[in-house]
Amino acid sequence: MTRPTIIGIGAQKCASSWLHAALGIHPEIGVSDPKEVDFFSYYFDRGYRWYEGHFAGTPGRRAYFEASPSYLHDPRAPERVRAYDPAMKILLLIRDPVERAYSNHLHELVKGHIPPGTPFAEGLANNPAYVEQGLYARHLSRWLDAFPKAQVMVLLAEDMAADAAGIARAVYRFAGVRDDIDSAVLAERRNESDRARLPLLRKALRAGGDALRSAGLEEGLARAKRTPAVAWLLRANSVDIRDEIPPMDAESEARLTAAFAEDLQHLPGLLGRDSLPWPTWQKVAARGADG
């Protein structure tokens, strides 16, 4: 059986799909099928052999990777992973927690988990995961108790958006593989919060894309999607969910900022940073400076 050597633990709506794609195009890395196995959280009772079977399609690689955002907030996951392999490398991608919460709401709308047009305030009142998944310091502390810092890499989604290729190279070095990979896949946006005007068309396009990926033609697919005709077709069939609901209201933003304040005060220390490039952190820091 093939064993994973590096796992992504989230956070949800923080570019984990991009991370999976970035590692998946590397010739020395095998990735799980599907992307989110959720073994150390939801399916632990199925055993190691079931888990390792998700990596069987890419034998002979130097590293193996899977990403399940459920691992970040499941308190059982860190010790389960350490018991499985104390040398496991851990990757975490995070972003401004208030923006993440809003993106979480858009995700629920896209998936059809809540009625179309549901305002953010209503979603926030209904779903405690909007806050729970953004308590990064609380969750990361458990992972740092289980693994040495040298085995844990934390990335900011904002840095990835600014320099995707640079972040990919850093991740490759962390994974222990060559870092000279250049691909159009790294510039792609993944898992965007939109719906299809014509669902059947999107289904057909995705089926074709999946077939090309299965044939090892991910690079060609990424380049084809950037051609004018295909790019126009994809845009024409896309409706941004943000255009269908009101933006986040001031009361909800204030409520979230207060909910994340204590956690954000501890996060820079865990990351070895003096500050964070997030509007929410800046508000919390300013209030702390004012006493």
C-alpha positions in Angstrom: 0.0 0.0 0.0 1.1 3.6 -0.7 1.2 5.8 2.3 0.7 9.6 2.4 3.6 11.7 3.5 2.0 15.1 3.6 -1.6 16.2 4.4 -3.5 19.4 4.0 -5.8 20.2 7.0 -7.7 23.1 5.6 -9.1 25.5 6.2 -12.3 25.3 4.2 -12.7 28.0 1.5 -9.0 28.9 1.8 -7.7 27.6 -1.6 -7.3 23.9 -0.6 -8.5 22.9 -4.1 -5.7 25.0 -5.6 -3.3 23.3 -3.3 -4.4 19.9 -4.3 -4.1 20.8 -8.0 -0.6 22.3 -7.5 0.7 19.2 -5.9 -1.2 16.9 -8.3 0.7 18.3 -11.3 4.1 17.5 -9.8 5.6 14.4 -11.4 7.1 13.3 -8.1 3.8 13.7 -6.0 0.8 11.4 -6.0 -2.5 12.8 -4.7 -5.5 11.0 -3.3 -8.6 10.2 -5.3 -10.9 11.9 -4.3 -9.2 15.1 -3.0 -11.0 15.0 0.4 -10.8 11.5 2.0 -11.8 12.7 5.5 -10.2 9.6 7.0 -8.8 11.0 10.2 -12.1 12.8 11.0 -15.2 11.1 9.6 -14.1 7.7 8.3 -11.4 6.6 10.8 -13.3 3.4 11.5 -12.6 2.1 8.0 -9.0 1.5 8.7 -5.6 2.3 7.3 -5.9 -0.1 4.3 -9.0 1.7 3.1 -7.3 5.0 3.5 -4.1 4.0 1.7 -6.2 2.6 -1.2 -7.0 6.2 -2.2 -3.4 6.6 -3.3 -3.1 3.5 -5.4 -3.5 5.2 -8.8 0.0 6.8 -8.7 2.6 4.3 -7.6 6.3 5.0 -7.3 6.2 8.7 -6.3 8.5 10.4 -3.8 5.6 12.0 -1.9 1.8 11.5 -1.5 -0.7 14.1 -0.5 -4.4 14.5 0.4 -6.3 17.5 1.7 -9.4 17.3 4.0 -10.5 20.6 5.7 -12.3 18.6 8.3 -9.0 17.7 9.9 -8.4 21.3 11.1 -11.4 21.5 13.4 -11.8 17.9 14.4 -10.1 17.6 17.8 -9.4 13.9 17.2 -7.4 14.3 14.0 -4.0 15.5 15.3 -3.4 12.5 17.6 -4.8 10.1 15.0 -2.4 11.4 12.4 0.6 11.2 14.8 -0.3 7.7 15.7 -0.4 6.8 12.0 2.9 8.5 11.1 4.8 10.9 13.5 6.9 12.0 10.5 3.8 13.3 8.6 4.1 16.8 7.2 1.2 19.1 7.7 0.0 21.9 5.4 -2.5 24.6 6.5 -3.9 27.4 4.3 -5.8 30.2 6.1 -7.3 33.6 5.2 -9.0 36.5 7.0 -11.6 34.6 9.1 -14.4 37.1 8.5 -13.9 36.8 4.7 -13.7 33.0 5.1 -17.0 33.0 6.9 -18.7 34.9 4.1 -17.1 32.6 1.5 -18.4 29.7 3.6 -21.9 31.1 3.2 -21.5 31.4 -0.6 -20.3 27.8 -0.6 -23.5 26.6 1.2 -25.6 28.5 -1.4 -23.7 26.9 -4.3 -24.1 23.5 -2.9 -27.8 24.0 -2.3 -27.6 23.4 1.4 -29.6 26.5 2.1 -32.3 28.3 0.0 -31.2 30.5 -2.8 -30.8 34.2 -1.9 -30.4 33.5 1.9 -28.8 36.6 3.4 -25.5 36.2 5.2 -26.9 37.2 8.6 -29.5 34.4 8.4 -26.8 31.9 7.4 -24.6 33.0 10.2 -27.3 32.6 12.7 -28.1 29.1 11.4 -24.6 27.6 11.0 -22.1 27.8 13.8 -19.4 26.3 11.5 -19.0 29.8 10.0 -17.3 30.8 13.2 -15.9 27.5 14.3 -13.8 26.9 11.2 -12.2 30.3 11.5 -10.8 29.8 15.0 -7.4 29.1 13.5 -5.2 29.5 16.7 -7.4 27.1 18.7 -7.2 24.4 16.0 -3.6 25.0 15.1 -2.5 24.7 18.7 -3.7 21.1 18.8 -1.6 20.3 15.7 1.5 22.0 17.1 1.0 20.0 20.3 1.1 16.8 18.2 3.8 17.7 15.7 7.0 19.8 15.8 6.9 23.2 14.1 9.3 22.0 11.4 6.7 19.6 10.2 3.9 22.2 10.0 3.7 24.7 7.2 1.1 27.5 7.4 0.3 29.6 4.3 -1.9 32.6 3.8 -4.3 32.5 1.0 -3.7 36.1 0.3 0.0 35.3 -0.3 -1.0 32.5 -2.7 -3.3 34.9 -4.6 -0.4 37.4 -5.0 2.3 34.8 -6.0 0.9 31.4 -6.7 4.0 30.1 -8.4 6.2 31.2 -5.5 3.9 29.6 -2.9 3.9 26.4 -5.0 7.7 26.3 -5.0 7.8 26.7 -1.3 5.3 23.9 -0.9 7.3 21.6 -3.2 10.4 22.2 -1.1 8.5 21.4 2.1 7.2 18.2 0.5 10.8 17.2 -0.3 10.5 17.3 -4.1 12.1 19.4 -6.9 10.7 22.9 -7.0 11.3 23.9 -10.7 7.8 23.1 -11.9 6.1 25.8 -14.1 2.5 25.2 -15.1 -0.6 27.1 -16.2 -2.5 25.1 -13.6 -0.9 27.2 -10.9 -2.6 30.4 -12.2 -6.1 28.8 -12.2 -8.8 29.8 -9.7 -10.5 26.9 -8.2 -13.9 26.2 -6.5 -15.3 29.7 -7.1 -18.6 30.8 -5.6 -20.7 30.7 -8.7 -23.6 28.7 -10.3 -24.1 27.7 -13.9 -26.7 29.4 -16.1 -26.9 26.1 -18.0 -26.2 23.3 -15.5 -26.1 20.6 -18.3 -23.4 22.5 -20.1 -21.3 22.8 -17.0 -21.8 19.1 -16.3 -20.6 18.2 -19.8 -17.6 20.5 -19.6 -16.6 19.2 -16.3 -16.9 15.6 -17.5 -14.6 16.4 -20.4 -12.2 18.1 -18.1 -12.2 15.1 -15.7 -11.5 12.8 -18.7 -8.5 14.9 -19.7 -7.1 15.0 -16.1 -7.5 11.2 -15.9 -5.5 11.0 -19.1 -2.7 13.1 -17.6 -3.5 16.2 -19.7 -4.1 18.6 -16.9 -1.6 21.1 -18.3 -3.2 21.1 -21.7 -6.6 21.5 -20.1 -5.4 24.6 -18.1 -4.1 26.2 -21.3 -7.2 25.4 -23.2 -9.3 27.1 -20.6 -7.3 30.3 -21.1 -8.0 30.5 -24.8 -10.4 33.3 -25.7 -13.2 31.1 -27.0 -13.2 28.7 -24.0 -12.7 31.5 -21.5 -15.7 33.4 -22.9 -17.9 30.2 -22.8 -16.9 29.6 -19.1 -17.6 33.2 -18.2 -20.9 33.3 -20.1 -22.2 30.2 -18.2 -21.2 31.6 -14.8 -23.3 33.6 -12.4 -21.5 35.0 -9.4 -23.5 34.1 -6.2 -22.4 37.5 -4.8 -24.7 39.2 -7.3 -27.7 37.3 -5.9 -27.4 38.1 -2.2 -26.7 41.3 -0.2 -23.2 41.9 0.9 -22.3 41.2 4.5 -24.1 43.7 6.8 -22.2 45.8 9.4 -23.9 44.1 12.3 -22.7 40.6 11.2 -19.2 41.9 10.5 -19.0 43.4 14.0 -20.3 40.2 15.5 -17.8 38.1 13.7 -14.9 40.4 14.5 -15.8 40.1 18.2 -16.1 36.3 17.9 -12.6 36.0 16.4 -10.9 38.7 18.5 -9.4 36.5 21.2 -8.3 33.8 18.8 -6.6 36.4 16.5 -4.6 37.8 19.3 -2.9 34.4 19.8 -2.4 33.6 16.1 0.6 35.7 15.1 2.6 34.2 18.0 1.8 30.7 16.8 2.9 31.7 13.3 6.1 33.5 14.3 4.8 36.8 12.9 4.3 40.2 14.3 1.2 40.9 12.4 -1.3 39.6 9.8 -2.4 41.2 6.5 -6.0 40.9 7.3 -8.5 43.7 7.9 -10.1 41.8 10.7 -6.7 41.4 12.5 -5.9 45.1 12.0 -9.2 46.0 13.7 -8.6 43.7 16.6 -5.0 44.9 16.9 -6.1 48.6 16.9 -8.7 48.0 19.6 -6.0 46.2 21.7 -3.7 49.2 21.3 -6.5 51.5 22.4 -6.9 49.5 25.5 
